[in-house]
Structure formats: structure tokens, C-alpha cells
């Protein structure tokens, strides 16, 4: 019996076929003869006591291209074996609504990642959860502040770093990250503290210029990693912001912290995550829509989407096939 899979993601026309990890997952599913349906967050509804999906079946997805989609059809969510939640942030009301509705069927549909976990764990706080659970040590993390601008200024006063960064708590993709000289930040924070309300503030680590890594964790195991390098003159290494990817082996310290984080993710039941390291310190753990498959494949020739599909096949109950 064919496995039925639905993918909740952004509209196809918004994706970059050359680099999108969701399309890599789609191609692997089609290679395995899955029946795949594509939909967006607004296509998930609760109707007549059932979670319903307004989706479109996927035609063959060529390498570097987009699949053709069929006509919109209405499907009960429980008619699928598995679902991939691949909607890109922002983590806003629409995203929370999507996860709350899909959580109603996660007892019977296997999700990568489970909607209840996506709502429960935020990428900028997951490292702190791992610390609280004893999997990471304080020295594994970057000192962070999330709160009022007034207390942010006091936090920076106690740092030894000459520069700090401020990033939106609900930001994503390396957008709207600002860099400040220490004294400038303190003065601005004291004069106009509201400017920094609700931002994550951290010391600027020079390692970001040479050792900003994406580590891909699938079902508790490190399956791939690469270094992200900022564009000339920049400090943001995110690939979506013009960074480039390079292949270098993990150091022993990076390997150790990544393995401990992976064990924590396995304990939580998070199947697919993108662990971000600056040097050997954990910056964020992305579980909403981790990317990097295509960058890793271009660097190594190895495909990683197979490990996600293997996890689905291990976890979908036999009785539902």
C-alpha cells in the first residue's frame, strides 16, 4: 500500500527550486512512490467535526524545478499516513492556528515535526530548554537576554564583548539582525529603552565570520553539516542573506555539543532540526522548517532527504498502511 503524505508549505511560486529543502523531500517521497499532496497553511480547516485539507496532488518534481499541481480537492487529514509541516516562519497567529488544528490528529498521523512540539518549543529558546534538561552546559550557549530595553542595557554593561547583536525574537532567516558597539548600545538603551524591548541581545562572537555552522539532525543523529560564511563586509552568514556554504569537518568540541543536542531532540520526539553553532556554542535550534539539504548536497553529492523518509517509514504504524 502506498503511503499518503501531505506537505504544508508556502506556495510553490515562492520557493527557490535550486535550494529548497521541501522540494528535496518531495522528490524523495515520489522516488518511493508516495502519494503526495501540497497545501498551504490556509488550506487546513476544522469542518464538521473533522480536520480537513484543501490540497493539490503533486506531479513529478524534476531536479531544480517545480512540480505541476492537480486541481484542489478536499481530504480528511486522517486519510494520510504522515504530514510534513514545512511552512516558513514568521511564527505568527497563522502559524499557531495551523499547529493547533493539526495537533488534533497527531495521535494518528505521523508528523515531521509534531505540531504540538512546534508550538511548545521556540528556536531561540530550545538551547535553554536543553540546558535546563541537563543535555547542554552553560558554557555551550551564547549569553542571551530577552526582555525590556532597560534591562538589556544593564545586561550589556556586564558583558566584556566590544560588540553586541540584537535580533527579533520572532524573526527568521537572518533578517533584521543589527550589530552595535557596546557603549552605543548602552547609551541608546538608556535613552530609548523601548527600541530594544522584546529583542534577543547577545555578545557578537567573531567566530561567526568563520565558524557559523548548520548541523542537520534527523531522528537523533547528525546526518550532515556545513559552514556558512558571510558575504564580504557582512556578519550575517545565513544563506538566505547572501552567505555561502563551505565544507569543513566538525571539531571535537562541535561534535560533542552537537551530539548532546541531538540526544535532547530525540528525547523530545523532534525528528528534523537545524542546529546552528557559532564556534562550538549553540546559537539556535530550528525545528519549524530547517533548511540546508541542497547546500549539503552541492558540497558533498550526498542526499539527506532519505533519512527523513526513513524516519516516517519507521514510525507510521503498520496497521495504518
C-alpha positions as CSV (number, residue, x, y, z in Angstrom):
1,X,0.0,0.0,0.0
2,X,1.3,3.4,-0.9
3,X,2.0,5.9,1.9
4,X,0.0,9.1,1.7
5,X,1.9,12.2,2.6
6,X,0.8,15.9,2.8
7,X,3.2,18.8,2.8
8,X,2.1,22.1,4.4
9,X,4.4,24.7,2.9
10,X,4.5,28.1,1.2
11,X,3.0,28.4,-2.3
12,X,5.3,26.8,-4.9
13,X,5.9,30.1,-6.7
14,X,7.6,31.5,-3.6
15,X,10.1,28.7,-3.5
16,X,13.6,28.6,-5.0
17,X,13.8,25.2,-6.8
18,X,17.6,25.2,-6.8
19,X,17.9,25.4,-3.0
20,X,14.6,24.4,-1.3
21,X,14.7,21.5,1.1
22,X,10.9,20.9,1.0
23,X,11.2,20.1,-2.7
24,X,14.1,17.7,-2.0
25,X,11.8,15.9,0.5
26,X,9.1,15.8,-2.2
27,X,11.4,14.3,-4.7
28,X,12.5,11.6,-2.3
29,X,8.8,10.8,-1.4
30,X,8.0,10.5,-5.1
31,X,11.0,8.3,-5.7
32,X,9.4,5.9,-3.1
33,X,6.0,6.1,-4.9
34,X,4.3,8.1,-2.1
35,X,1.0,9.8,-2.9
36,X,1.9,13.4,-2.1
37,X,-0.5,16.4,-1.7
38,X,0.7,20.0,-1.4
39,X,-1.1,22.7,0.6
40,X,-0.6,26.0,2.4
41,X,-1.4,27.0,6.0
42,X,-4.8,28.5,5.0
43,X,-5.9,25.1,3.5
44,X,-6.1,23.5,6.9
45,X,-9.5,23.7,8.4
46,X,-11.8,22.1,11.1
47,X,-15.1,21.3,9.4
48,X,-18.0,19.2,10.5
49,X,-16.0,17.6,13.4
50,X,-13.0,16.8,11.2
51,X,-9.7,18.3,10.3
52,X,-9.9,18.8,6.6
53,X,-7.2,19.7,4.0
54,X,-7.8,21.5,0.7
55,X,-4.8,20.2,-1.2
56,X,-3.5,19.5,-4.7
57,X,-1.8,16.4,-5.8
58,X,1.8,16.7,-6.9
59,X,3.1,15.8,-10.3
60,X,6.7,14.7,-10.8
61,X,9.1,17.2,-9.3
62,X,12.2,17.5,-11.6
63,X,15.7,18.3,-10.1
64,X,15.9,22.1,-10.0
65,X,12.3,22.5,-11.0
66,X,8.8,22.7,-9.6
67,X,6.1,20.0,-9.8
68,X,2.8,20.5,-11.6
69,X,-0.2,20.5,-9.2
70,X,-3.6,19.0,-9.8
71,X,-6.9,20.5,-9.0
72,X,-7.9,21.4,-5.4
73,X,-9.5,18.5,-3.6
74,X,-10.8,18.1,-0.1
75,X,-9.1,15.5,2.0
76,X,-9.7,14.3,5.6
77,X,-6.4,14.7,7.4
78,X,-6.9,11.3,8.9
79,X,-6.7,9.7,5.4
80,X,-3.0,10.5,5.4
81,X,-0.2,8.4,7.0
82,X,2.2,11.4,7.5
83,X,2.5,15.1,7.2
84,X,5.5,17.4,6.8
85,X,5.0,20.9,8.3
86,X,7.3,23.0,6.2
87,X,5.7,26.4,6.3
88,X,8.4,29.0,6.7
89,X,8.2,31.5,9.6
90,X,7.2,34.1,10.8
91,X,5.9,32.3,13.8
92,X,2.7,34.3,13.9
93,X,-1.0,33.8,14.5
94,X,-1.4,31.9,11.3
95,X,1.4,29.5,12.2
96,X,0.0,28.9,15.7
97,X,-3.5,28.3,14.3
98,X,-2.1,25.8,11.8
99,X,-0.3,23.8,14.5
100,X,-3.3,23.9,16.9
101,X,-5.6,22.4,14.3
102,X,-3.2,19.8,13.1
103,X,-2.4,18.8,16.7
104,X,-5.9,17.3,16.8
105,X,-4.8,14.5,14.5
106,X,-1.2,13.9,15.6
107,X,-2.3,10.8,17.6
108,X,-2.9,9.1,14.2
109,X,-0.8,11.0,11.6
110,X,3.0,10.9,11.9
111,X,4.4,14.5,11.6
112,X,7.8,15.9,10.9
113,X,7.8,17.8,13.2
114,X,4.8,17.3,15.5
115,X,2.6,20.4,15.6
116,X,2.3,20.4,19.4
117,X,6.1,20.4,19.6
118,X,6.4,23.3,17.1
119,X,4.1,25.4,19.3
120,X,5.8,24.3,22.5
121,X,9.5,24.9,21.5
122,X,10.9,28.1,20.1
123,X,14.1,28.0,18.1
124,X,15.8,30.7,20.2
125,X,14.7,29.1,23.5
126,X,15.3,25.4,22.6
127,X,19.0,25.7,23.6
128,X,17.9,27.0,27.0
129,X,15.5,24.0,27.3
130,X,18.3,21.7,26.6
131,X,20.3,23.4,29.3
132,X,17.5,23.1,31.8
133,X,17.1,19.4,31.0
134,X,20.9,18.8,31.6
135,X,21.8,18.0,28.0
136,X,23.8,21.2,27.4
137,X,26.1,23.1,29.7
138,X,26.0,26.8,30.3
139,X,29.4,27.1,28.5
140,X,27.7,25.6,25.4
141,X,25.5,28.6,25.0
142,X,25.9,32.2,24.0
143,X,24.9,34.6,26.8
144,X,21.4,35.9,25.9
145,X,18.9,38.5,27.1
146,X,15.2,38.7,26.2
147,X,13.3,41.4,28.0
148,X,12.9,45.1,28.3
149,X,15.3,47.6,26.8
150,X,16.3,48.9,30.2
151,X,17.4,45.6,31.5
152,X,19.1,44.9,28.1
153,X,21.4,47.9,28.7
154,X,22.3,46.5,32.1
155,X,22.9,43.1,30.6
156,X,25.3,44.6,28.0
157,X,27.1,46.6,30.7
158,X,28.1,43.3,32.3
159,X,29.5,41.8,29.1
160,X,33.1,42.0,28.1
161,X,32.3,42.0,24.4
162,X,33.1,45.1,22.4
163,X,30.1,44.5,20.1
164,X,26.6,43.0,20.6
165,X,23.8,41.9,18.3
166,X,20.1,42.4,18.6
167,X,17.6,40.2,16.7
168,X,13.8,40.0,16.8
169,X,12.6,37.2,19.0
170,X,10.1,36.1,16.3
171,X,12.5,36.9,13.4
172,X,13.8,34.3,11.0
173,X,16.1,33.8,8.1
174,X,18.8,36.2,9.4
175,X,16.5,39.2,8.8
176,X,16.6,42.4,10.8
177,X,19.7,41.5,12.9
178,X,21.6,44.6,14.0
179,X,25.1,45.0,15.3
180,X,26.1,47.6,17.9
181,X,29.2,48.8,19.6
182,X,28.9,48.1,23.3
183,X,28.8,51.7,24.5
184,X,26.5,52.8,21.7
185,X,24.0,50.1,22.7
186,X,24.1,51.0,26.4
187,X,23.5,54.7,25.7
188,X,20.7,54.0,23.3
189,X,19.2,51.5,25.7
190,X,19.2,54.1,28.5
191,X,17.9,56.9,26.3
192,X,15.2,54.9,24.4
193,X,14.9,51.5,26.0
194,X,11.7,50.8,24.0
195,X,13.9,50.3,20.9
196,X,15.2,47.0,22.4
197,X,12.0,45.7,24.0
198,X,11.4,42.1,23.1
199,X,14.7,41.6,21.2
200,X,17.2,38.9,21.8
201,X,20.5,40.5,22.7
202,X,23.8,38.6,22.6
203,X,27.5,39.4,22.5
204,X,28.9,39.5,19.0
205,X,31.2,36.5,18.5
206,X,33.9,36.9,15.9
207,X,33.7,33.2,15.2
208,X,30.5,34.0,13.2
209,X,32.8,35.2,10.4
210,X,34.5,31.8,10.0
211,X,32.6,29.1,12.1
212,X,28.9,29.6,11.7
213,X,27.7,26.1,11.2
214,X,24.4,24.4,10.3
215,X,24.2,20.9,11.7
216,X,21.4,18.8,10.3
217,X,19.9,16.4,12.9
218,X,17.5,13.7,11.8
219,X,15.9,11.3,14.2
220,X,18.5,11.9,16.9
221,X,21.6,11.6,14.6
222,X,23.9,14.1,13.0
223,X,23.5,13.5,9.2
224,X,25.2,16.5,7.7
225,X,26.8,19.8,8.4
226,X,28.5,22.7,6.7
227,X,30.0,26.1,7.4
228,X,28.1,29.3,6.4
229,X,30.4,32.2,5.5
230,X,29.0,35.8,5.5
231,X,29.4,37.9,2.3
232,X,32.3,40.3,2.1
233,X,31.9,43.0,4.6
234,X,29.0,41.4,6.3
235,X,28.5,39.5,9.5
236,X,25.3,37.5,8.8
237,X,26.1,34.1,7.4
238,X,22.6,32.9,6.7
239,X,22.4,31.5,3.2
240,X,19.2,33.5,2.6
241,X,21.1,36.7,3.3
242,X,23.9,36.1,0.9
243,X,26.1,33.8,2.8
244,X,27.9,30.9,1.1
245,X,28.5,27.3,2.2
246,X,31.8,25.5,2.7
247,X,32.6,22.0,3.9
248,X,34.9,21.6,6.9
249,X,35.0,18.8,9.4
250,X,33.5,19.4,12.9
251,X,35.9,20.0,15.7
252,X,35.8,17.6,18.6
253,X,34.1,20.3,20.7
254,X,31.5,20.9,18.0
255,X,30.9,17.2,17.5
256,X,30.4,16.8,21.3
257,X,27.9,19.6,21.7
258,X,26.0,18.6,18.6
259,X,25.6,15.0,19.8
260,X,24.3,16.2,23.2
261,X,21.8,18.5,21.5
262,X,20.8,15.6,19.2
263,X,20.1,13.4,22.1
264,X,17.9,16.0,23.6
265,X,15.9,16.4,20.4
266,X,15.5,12.6,20.2
267,X,14.1,12.6,23.7
268,X,11.6,15.4,22.8
269,X,10.5,13.5,19.7
270,X,11.7,16.1,17.3
271,X,12.6,14.3,14.0
272,X,14.3,17.0,12.0
273,X,16.2,20.0,13.2
274,X,18.8,22.5,12.1
275,X,21.3,23.1,14.9
276,X,23.2,26.4,14.5
277,X,26.6,26.7,16.0
278,X,28.9,29.7,16.3
279,X,32.2,28.2,17.0
280,X,31.3,25.5,19.5
281,X,28.4,27.4,21.0
282,X,24.7,26.7,20.2
283,X,23.0,29.8,18.8
284,X,19.6,28.4,17.8
285,X,17.9,25.1,17.1
286,X,15.5,25.4,14.2
287,X,12.6,22.9,14.1
288,X,9.9,24.8,12.1
289,X,11.3,24.5,8.6
290,X,15.0,23.5,8.7
291,X,16.9,24.1,5.5
292,X,20.3,23.1,4.1
293,X,19.7,19.8,2.2
294,X,20.6,21.3,-1.2
295,X,23.6,23.2,0.1
296,X,25.0,20.0,1.7
297,X,24.2,18.0,-1.5
298,X,26.1,20.5,-3.7
299,X,29.1,20.3,-1.4
300,X,29.2,16.5,-1.0
301,X,27.0,14.9,-3.6
302,X,25.1,13.2,-0.7
303,X,21.3,13.4,-0.3
304,X,19.8,13.7,3.2
305,X,16.1,13.7,2.5
306,X,16.2,9.9,2.5
307,X,16.8,9.9,6.3
308,X,13.6,11.9,6.9
309,X,11.6,9.5,4.8
310,X,13.2,6.5,6.6
311,X,12.0,8.0,9.9
312,X,8.5,8.3,8.5
313,X,8.5,4.6,7.4
314,X,9.9,3.5,10.8
315,X,7.2,5.4,12.7
316,X,4.0,5.1,10.7
317,X,2.0,2.3,12.4
318,X,1.8,-0.9,10.3
319,X,-1.9,-1.1,11.0
320,X,-2.4,2.2,9.1
321,X,-0.7,1.1,5.9
